């Protein structure tokens, strides 16, 4: 057993977990936040993407113990207040950037990080920034539009 201490969506949490517990399992099972999805269990799809110390990571490839002492933000942590949506979440709704919704939390976390660290708004750059996050439903057209919409809302960037 390992004691994990971290900040999750601005709140300090501490739990004893098995040494082999993945961060995604810790978030979902131990802390009850189910917005972070498990899609493939092999770090391929990106549905489990969260921010760990400001970096987008696939939480199925990180042990909870490795995140101890860190700052983790999940899809639930992007909302400015209960019942509200953050700008990237609003952009996905406005641009219909989702269909079944399974990949959406990870995709939104990846977009939020992309707009923070890069933010180039040409289609090729956006696609490169979203590599490692797979959507099997949308064809990505509306996701790319959602990125541009979110950039306009958060950075004042022009949106076509």
C-alpha positions as CSV (number, residue, x, y, z in Angstrom):
1,X,0.0,0.0,0.0
2,X,1.0,3.5,-0.8
3,X,-0.4,6.7,0.6
4,X,-1.2,9.2,-2.2
5,X,-1.5,12.9,-1.5
6,X,-2.4,15.3,-4.3
7,X,-4.5,18.2,-5.2
8,X,-7.4,17.2,-7.4
9,X,-9.4,20.0,-9.0
10,X,-8.2,22.4,-6.3
11,X,-8.9,20.2,-3.3
12,X,-6.4,18.3,-1.3
13,X,-7.0,14.5,-1.2
14,X,-5.2,11.7,0.5
15,X,-5.9,7.9,0.2
16,X,-4.1,4.6,0.8
17,X,-4.0,2.7,-2.5
18,X,-2.4,-0.5,-3.8
19,X,1.0,0.3,-5.3
20,X,-0.2,-0.8,-8.8
21,X,-3.2,1.5,-8.8
22,X,-3.4,3.6,-12.0
23,X,-4.2,7.3,-11.7
24,X,-7.4,6.8,-13.8
25,X,-8.5,4.1,-11.3
26,X,-7.7,6.3,-8.4
27,X,-9.7,9.2,-9.9
28,X,-12.7,7.0,-10.8
29,X,-12.9,4.4,-8.1
30,X,-11.3,5.9,-5.1
31,X,-12.4,9.5,-5.6
32,X,-15.7,8.9,-7.5
33,X,-15.0,11.3,-10.4
34,X,-16.2,9.3,-13.4
35,X,-15.8,12.0,-16.1
36,X,-12.3,10.6,-16.9
37,X,-13.0,7.6,-19.1
38,X,-11.2,4.4,-19.6
39,X,-11.3,3.6,-23.3
40,X,-8.6,1.2,-24.2
41,X,-6.4,0.4,-21.2
42,X,-3.4,0.6,-23.4
43,X,-2.7,4.4,-23.6
44,X,-3.8,4.5,-27.2
45,X,-7.1,6.4,-27.2
46,X,-6.7,9.4,-24.9
47,X,-10.2,9.2,-23.3
48,X,-8.5,9.2,-19.9
49,X,-6.5,12.4,-20.5
50,X,-6.1,14.7,-17.4
51,X,-3.7,17.5,-16.5
52,X,-0.9,16.5,-14.1
53,X,1.1,19.5,-13.0
54,X,0.0,21.5,-16.1
55,X,0.7,18.8,-18.6
56,X,-1.9,16.7,-20.5
57,X,-1.2,13.0,-19.6
58,X,-3.0,9.8,-20.2
59,X,-4.0,8.8,-16.7
60,X,-4.1,5.1,-17.6
61,X,-0.3,5.2,-18.1
62,X,0.5,6.9,-14.8
63,X,0.5,5.2,-11.4
64,X,-1.4,7.1,-8.7
65,X,1.8,7.0,-6.6
66,X,3.7,8.8,-9.4
67,X,1.1,11.6,-9.2
68,X,1.5,11.9,-5.4
69,X,2.4,15.5,-4.5
70,X,1.1,16.7,-7.8
71,X,-1.7,18.9,-9.0
72,X,-4.3,17.0,-11.1
73,X,-7.2,18.5,-13.0
74,X,-9.9,16.4,-14.5
75,X,-12.8,17.3,-16.8
76,X,-14.8,18.1,-13.7
77,X,-12.2,20.7,-12.7
78,X,-12.5,22.7,-15.9
79,X,-15.9,24.1,-14.9
80,X,-15.7,27.5,-13.3
81,X,-18.6,26.7,-10.9
82,X,-21.0,23.8,-10.2
83,X,-23.4,23.4,-13.1
84,X,-21.4,25.6,-15.4
85,X,-19.2,24.7,-18.3
86,X,-15.7,26.0,-19.1
87,X,-14.9,27.7,-22.4
88,X,-13.6,24.6,-24.1
89,X,-16.6,22.6,-22.9
90,X,-18.9,25.3,-24.2
91,X,-17.1,25.3,-27.5
92,X,-17.7,21.6,-28.0
93,X,-21.4,22.1,-27.3
94,X,-21.7,25.1,-29.6
95,X,-19.8,23.4,-32.5
96,X,-21.3,20.0,-32.0
97,X,-17.8,18.6,-31.4
98,X,-19.1,15.3,-30.0
99,X,-21.5,12.5,-30.9
100,X,-21.4,9.6,-28.5
101,X,-19.4,11.6,-26.0
102,X,-17.1,8.8,-24.9
103,X,-13.9,10.5,-26.1
104,X,-15.1,14.0,-25.2
105,X,-13.6,14.4,-21.7
106,X,-10.2,13.4,-22.9
107,X,-10.5,15.4,-26.1
108,X,-11.5,18.5,-24.1
109,X,-8.6,18.1,-21.7
110,X,-6.2,17.8,-24.7
111,X,-7.7,20.9,-26.3
112,X,-7.5,22.9,-23.1
113,X,-3.9,22.0,-22.8
114,X,-3.2,22.6,-26.5
115,X,-4.6,26.1,-26.3
116,X,-2.4,26.8,-23.3
117,X,0.9,25.6,-24.7
118,X,0.5,26.1,-28.5
119,X,-2.7,27.5,-29.7
120,X,-1.9,27.7,-33.4
121,X,-5.2,27.6,-35.2
122,X,-4.5,26.2,-38.6
123,X,-6.1,22.8,-39.1
124,X,-2.8,20.9,-39.4
125,X,-1.4,22.3,-36.1
126,X,-4.7,21.5,-34.3
127,X,-4.6,17.9,-35.7
128,X,-1.0,17.5,-34.6
129,X,-1.9,18.9,-31.1
130,X,-4.7,16.4,-30.7
131,X,-2.6,13.4,-31.8
132,X,-3.1,10.6,-29.3
133,X,-6.8,11.3,-28.8
134,X,-9.0,9.2,-30.9
135,X,-12.6,9.9,-31.8
136,X,-14.4,7.1,-33.6
137,X,-17.6,9.1,-34.3
138,X,-17.1,12.7,-35.4
139,X,-14.6,12.7,-38.2
140,X,-12.9,15.6,-36.3
141,X,-14.3,18.4,-38.4
142,X,-16.4,19.8,-35.6
143,X,-13.7,19.1,-33.0
144,X,-11.3,21.3,-35.0
145,X,-14.0,24.0,-35.2
146,X,-14.5,23.7,-31.4
147,X,-10.8,24.4,-30.9
148,X,-11.0,27.5,-33.0
149,X,-14.2,28.6,-31.2
150,X,-12.6,28.0,-27.8
151,X,-9.6,30.0,-28.8
152,X,-11.8,32.9,-29.8
153,X,-13.6,32.7,-26.5
154,X,-10.4,32.4,-24.3
155,X,-7.8,34.3,-26.3
156,X,-9.7,36.7,-28.5
157,X,-8.4,34.9,-31.5
158,X,-10.5,35.3,-34.7
159,X,-12.9,32.5,-35.5
160,X,-13.9,31.8,-39.0
